[in-house]
């Protein structure tokens, strides 16, 4: 799974030379990003210290619209996967998030730091053999990062987030990071 994500990322970066867009030092109207995402489930870490809480197999995709030179809106979807290494039938855990919200940014030449707060839903499912248990809950995700514009309309994004899932009167916490290819047009 990790090599497939890496191959996809390399292919996207290699094909980026064919993107036609505005100059790197101006804000593009729209952007699309795809890349690798890592997540850590702090509830697993706190409640089951013998089980790894890291979801190292993951992806993210986002689409944004810049409404001004500093303010925009973004939608993001992500998926994180894990097989829990225990004796016997190993449970498979999947977490998907569907989020949207405002983003602020400032561009300094080829570098654009940004901050965002996204709201939506997180869907988690666990399956063992043929039995599956799933739930969908409200989620919000403050985060931020930096984009480095490599050429006109093409860049790379480094992003850190802290997803909070509200469930049954308690908060589940999932910090993570992503590295993505960004295409502006």
Buried (B, 14 or more C-beta within 10 A) or exposed (E): EEEEBEEBBEEBBEEBEEBEBEEBEEBBEEBBBBBBBBBBBBBBBEEEEEBBBBBBBBBBBBBBEBEEEBEBBBBBBBBBBBEBEEEEEEBBBBBBBBBBBBBBBEBEEEEBEBEBBBEBEBBBBBBEEEEEEEEBEEBBBBBBBBBEBBEBBBBBBBBEBBBBBEBEEEEBBBBBBBBBBBBBE
